[in-house]
Amino acid sequence: MRMEARRKPRRKTGHVRVPAFAPVPLRGRRDGWTPDRQARFLGALAETRSVEAAARRVGMARETAYRLRRRPGAGGFAAAWDKVLGRIAMKRRKVTLEERAQRARHGLLKPRMYGGRHVATERKRDDRALVSLLGHYFRVRRGRASGGATEGGFACPSV
């Protein structure tokens, strides 16, 4: 009688997907948290699982990463950070009108991982945000009798 060797079940690789996110709007500085540096930070965070090591890898301090996370308009960045670290949000995050306008204008950043390492950052259009924003402006326009509404930097078209 022949006994078969038992195979160990294959473990799933610990590949972490970094979700697309809207970068935190900041003034343009070469030595600051640029959108590319924010994406590279999230990619490094997925690799190292350490905020300090990820910040060091992109040439920034851990404290500035936490400060960036707390800034107004950093909801998408903070949500991506939590997702990378495996924290589960209790409820769905509400996307503000300002963030929707930023997403429609600039799109989202998607850090690309290969073999557990951050290899590239892709800029994606966010058509859903654009359609949602246009719907919001048309509803605002319908509710106002005169004058053009300008919110989030966009002028409402005439209906």
Buried (B, 14 or more C-beta within 10 A) or exposed (E): EEEEEEEEEEEEEEEBEBBBBBBBBBEEEEEEBBBBBBBBBBBBBBBBBBBEEBBBBBEBEBEEBEEBBEBEBBBBBBBBBBBBEEEEEEEEEEBEEBBBBBBBBBBBBBBBBEEEEBEEBEBEEBEEBBEBBBEBBBEEBEEEEEEEBEBBEBEBEEE
